[in-house]
Amino acid sequence: MILDTIVGISTAQALGAIGIVRLSGSDAIEIANTLFSKDLKTIDSHHVVYGNIYDPSTKEWIDEVMLTQFKAPRSYTKEDIVEISCHGGLMSTSKIMGLCISLGARSAQPGEFTQRAVIHGRIDLAQAEGVNDLIHASSTQAMTMALKAMSGDVRRLIEPLIDDLIAMIAHIEVNIDYPEYEDVVQMTTQEILPQAKDWVKRADAIIDASIKKEVIKEGVKTVIVGQPNVGKSSLLNALLQEEKAIVTPIAGTTRDLVEGYIRLKHIPLHLIDTAGIRESDDLVEKIGIERSLESIDSAELVIIVIDPTNTNEEVDDQLIKRASNKKCIVVYNKSDLIKREGLSISALNQDIQPLIDQIETLFAENIASLDTPTLANQRQIGMLTQAKRYLIQAIEAIEAGFEIDLITIDLSAAYESLTSILSANVKPSLMDEIFKRFCLGK
């Protein structure tokens, strides 16, 4: 596919030692050659060469640079690419990019270089998402997951499921369209049924492991709740090791959600401190309390902080009940004053290691999933979940006694959902797969 030539600044638009201007497309080398002090036609691909950039209309010297050309198809986009490494900052890169545009290049859209790599088949869509995930990785775990996606882990995970779907559909189609071929195994619904059930079981395992890993990647949404003055804000500050939340002996100090981010040994936490739960006539505080209760419903981890000196256990019981379907830790604070049986800490004295250990234990399965090949993001999980739903519909249709040719509707829909994980546009012909797998032209 021939596309126009694009140009973009590949480094951050900020002060720095080096800036990189990147060109990609059929005119990339010609445009760079017009600006560069040396003839690129005499320079081999994948070689770095020193020279100067000049404005071709005024002959003004713009910058001294290192230039590298990558001739198609041995490049990131499989097109001709030129990378101009100039001095960093705003002026040099912007000036060189402007000159490239004046010579016919177009300003690249966000992600367009990687998009071209997908269009030309150098990487698949899942690998492209891995590139973006690597750029935005905020933890070692997220970085590791992104690198695995870039290396093709998602394709290797999904292709066996795709192949098995194709095999089921192809056998059914052959039985319908070519019944006279005796060397083709006759497929019945009873033969498809165990295959479909096994497929769903394997998909479930992938989805479950992927969701567990996604929690680690994005950070566990952790809500700290409890009655007023139990030490919720002190606990937030102790975890963050900074004075993020205001701490006073006055009940109702925290009236809105206070957020922070911390990375434990293995698990990143997105922490949310909430307003103390109590009866209140103050309108603003009542709104804060309602938000606190709602935050429990969307949390992945709820930490309920209890003051062992407080005799009002009814509110604590209500919070525990509300968080009953969540991963929940009940922690007794103020162990420096009174130590209660159970998980005890002193947030004021920074004595919170028992709580951290409990969090790590609670998410041990999620940590273990880091070594398991999984899908890389929510989009991919959603597409596999959709494919699984179609397989379940096919199983229900088989068990209801539907004709086998009707089963292919759901199997084909599952196939399209699954292939979209790797490519947004490519939907290989099922008939092509039939002829590829069976010697029907004998």
N, C-alpha and C positions, 0 to 999 in steps of 0.2 A: 504494500500500500504506500503510495507516494503522498506525503503530507508537506505542508509548507514549512519553512524554516523558522524556528523559534529561538528566542534568546531570553536568558534570565540570570539574575545574580544569585549564585548558589550559596553564598555565605551571608551571615547576618548583616543587616543594614545598621552597622554600629562601628565605633572606632575599633580598629584591630590591625594587626601587622599585615595580613594578606586578605585580599578579596578575590573571588573567582567569578568570572563571567562565562557562562556556558552557552554555546550554540549547538543546535541539533537540527538536521534536515539536509536536503540535497544541495543547498547553497551555502552550508555552514563554512566549508573550507574556502570557497571563493570569497565570501564576505570577509573572513578573517585575513585572507591573503591580501585584500585591498588595504587593510589597516596595518598590516605587519611589515616590519623592515626587511624581512627575509622571504624568499620564495618558498612557500610550503610545498610546492610540487616537487621540490628537490629533497624534501625531508620525509623520512619513512614514518609510517603510522606507529603510534605508541612510543614516540620519542619526544623528550622534552627539549625545547630549544629556547635560548635566550635571545631577546631582541627588544625592539621598541614599537609602540603603537603611535601612529600619526593620524591626524585628521586628513583624509584624502583631498578635501576641497581646499584647505588652507595650508597644508603641510606642517601644521602646528604639532609639536611634540607633546604627546599626552602623558605617557608613562613608560617606564622600562618594565618588561614583563617576562614571565616564563610561559611559554605556550606549548600545549600538547594537543595533537590531533589524533583522533581515533576513527579510522576509516571503516565504513560499514562492511560487513555486518558485525565486526568485532568491537562493539561499543555497548554502552549501557542501554541505548534505545534501539540498537541494530541499525541506526542511521549514521551518517557522518556526524561526528561530534568534534567540536573544538572547545577546549577549556583555556581561558586566559587568566593566569594568576598575576594580578597586579597588586599595587600597594592598597592596604585596607583603608577603611573610612568610607565616607559617603561620596566624595567627588570623583575619584578615579573610576570606580565601578559604574557609577551612574553615567559618566561621560562616555565610557567605552560602550556601555549598553545602548546609549542614545545613538552613537555612530553606527552600531550594528543595525538598529532599526531604520536609520536613514538609508542604509544600503539594501533594505528589503526584508529584513527579519521582522518577525512579529513578537511582541512581548508575551512570554509564556504564561499560561494560566497556572494557578496553584496545582502542583502535582503533575503537570503535563509531561514532564520528562519520563516519570515513572509510568504514566498512562501510555505513553508510546512504547515503552518496553513491554507492556501487556498487549497492546494492539499488534505488535510485531512478533509476539510469541516467545520473547526471551524469558519472561516470567509469567506466572499465572496471577489471578486476582488476589488469591490468598497471600502469595509472596509479596505482592505490592502493598497489601495491608500491613504485612510484617515490617516493611520499610518505614511506613508511617508510624507504626507502634514503636520502632526502635528510636526514632527521632524524639518521640514524646515520652519515652520511658523515664519514670521517676524513681525506679528502684532496680536493684540488681536482678530481682525476680522478673520484673517486667522486661528488662533488657534480654534476659535469657530466653524468655518466651518469644520475643520478637525475632531473635536470631534463629530460633527453631522454625518459626513460620517462614522466614526468608529462605531457609535451607531446603524447603519443600516438605516439611513434616506434615502439613495439612493435606497436601496432595497424596502423600503415601498413606495417610490415614483414611481418606475418603475414596480413593480409587478402588479398593477391594469392594466397598459397598456399591459403587457405580457398576463395577464389572458383574456383580451378582444380580443386580437389577436388570442389566442388559441381557444376561443369560436367561433369566426368567421370561422377560418380554420376548426375546428372540425365539425361544423354544415355542412359546404360545403362538407367535405369528407364523412360524414355520408350519406348525400343526394345522393352522387355519388355512394358510395360503398354498401350502404344498403337501397336502395329505397323501399324495401318491408316492412320496419318498419314504421307502421302508427303512432306510438306514438312519432316519431321524427318530429319536425316542419320542413316543407319544406322551404329551404333557397333559395331565388332568389336574383338576383343582386339588385333589388329595395329595398330589406330588408337590404342588406349589405351596400348600398350606404350611408344612413344616419349614420350608425354606424361608417363607415370609416371616414366620414367628421367630426363627433364628436371627433373621436380619434385624427385626425390631429389638431383640435382646442386645445385639451388638451395638445398635444405634443408641440405645438407652445407656449403655456403659460409657460410650464416648461423650454423650451429652452430660452425664453426671460428673465425669472427670473434668470436663471443660468448664462447667459451672463452678466447681470447686476452685479451679485454677484462676478463673476470672475474678473471683473474690479477692484472691491474693494480688492479682495484677492491678485492680482498681483501688484497692484499699477497703478494709472492712468498715462499713458504716456502723459506727459504735455510738450509742446514745447512753449518756449517764443521767440516770433519773433517781429521784428520791424526794423526801420531804425537805422543807426549808432547813438550812443550817446543819445538814448531815455531813457536809464536806464535799459536795459534788464539784464545786469550783476549785477547791483545794486539790482534789484528785486530778482534775483537768490540768491544772498548773504543774502538778508533780509529774504527770506523764509527759507533758510538753517541755518540762524543765524551763518554764518561763512564766511570767505573771500575765497570762492571757486573760483570765477572768478576774473580776473584782471580788475580793473576799472580805466580808464584814460580818459581825455578829447580828446584823439586822436582818430579820426574815424578809424575803421577797426582793433581795438585792438583784438577783438575776431575773430579768423579765422577758428576755428574748433568747433565742438560741445563740450560743457562743461556740465557734468552731475552731478546730485546729487539726494538724496532720502530724503523725509520728510514725517512725519506722522502728518496730521492735527487731529482734534478731532475725526473724523470718517473715514477720507479718506487718504490713503497713496498716495503720488505723486512721480512719477519718473520724475524728472525735467530735461529739456534739454535747455540750453542756446545756442543761435545760433549767427552766424555772422550777422552783420547788413546788411540789404538789400539796396543796392545802385549800381549804375553803377561804375565799377572799371576796371582798366587796369592791376592791379596786379594779376598775375596768381594764386598765392596761395589764395588770398582773393576771387577771382572768384570761385574757387573750394569750399571754405567755404560757399559762398552765395548759390551756387547750392545745397549743402547739407542741408542748412537751409530750402530752398524751398521744397526739397524732404521730410524733416522731418515732414512737415505739413501733408503730405499725409498719413503718418503712425501713426499720433498722435491720441489720444482719447480726448485730450483737447488742444486747441490752445489759448494762451494768447497773444494778439496783443497789444504791448506797444506803445503808441503814446505820443510824446512830444507836448504839446499844444502851444509851442512857435515856432514850425516848420510849415512853410507854405506849404511845399511840401506834399500835401494830395494825390497825384496820387499813390505813392507807398503804402500808407496805404490802399487805396481803392483796390489796386491789392491784397494785403494780405488778406483783408476781403473777397474778392471774392474767392480766392483760398481756404479759410477755410470755405466756405459757407455750405458745407455738414458735417461739424464737430461741436462738442460742442465748442463754441468759446466765449471768453470774451474779449471785447475791453476795455482797461484800460488807462486812462490819467495819466501819471506820472508827477512829479515835481509840486505837488499841493502846495508846500511851496513857489513856485515862482508865479504860476498862477493857479487858480482853474477853471476847465472847467466843464460845465454841463455834467453829466454822472458819471461813476465810476472813482473817482479821488483818487490817492494815492501819497505818497512821499516815494519812495524806499530808498532814501538816508537817510531819517529820521526814517526809520523802521515803517512808518505809512502805513501799508498794510492790516489792519484788514478788511476794506471793501471788498478787493479782496478775502480774505480767506472766508468771509461770503458768497460771491457770488459763490465761488467754491462749498461750502457745499450745497447751495441751488440748484445749477445746478445738483448735483448728489444725490439729496434727494431720488429719486426713487431707486437708487442703494443701498443707506443706508437702506431704508425700506425693500429691498429684503433680508437683512440679517436674518430677522425673518421668511422667507419663506423657506420651504424645497426645495432644488434644487439639481441639479447634482453638482459634486465636482470639475470637471476639464474639460479641453478642449477635452480630449479623450472621456469622457462620453457624452459631448455635441455633439461631432462629430458623435458618434454611434446613438444617438437618432435622429439627423438630417438626417442621412442616412436612418434610419427606416421610418421617416416621408416622405422622398422622394419616397420610395417604396409604401407607402400608397397613395401618390398623383398619382403615376403611376397606381395603382389599381383603383382609382376613375376615372381617365381618360379612363381606359379600360372599366369600367362599362358604363360610359356615351357614349362611342363609340359603345356599343352594343356587346362587347365580351361575349363569353360563360362563365358561372360562374366558371367552373372548371379551366379556364385559369387565373382567378383572384387569385387563390391560389398561383401561382408562386410568385407574388409580395408580397402577405401577408406572405408567408413562408420566403422570403428574409428579410422582416421587422422583423419577429420574431427572426431570427438568429442574426441580427444586435443588437436587443434589449437585447437578453440574453447575448451577449458578454460584456455588461456593467458589469454584475455581475460575469461572468466566461468566461475565454478565450477559454476553451475547451469543456464545457458541452453544448450540444445541444439536449435537451430532445426530444424523439420521439413523433411526432405528433399523431401517431397511439396509443401510450400509453395514451395520453391525451384523445383521442376519447373514449377508453374503460373505462377510469376513470370517464368520465363525463356522459356517456350514458349506460343504462342497456341493452346492445345489446345481452347479453347472456340469456335473459329471455326465 
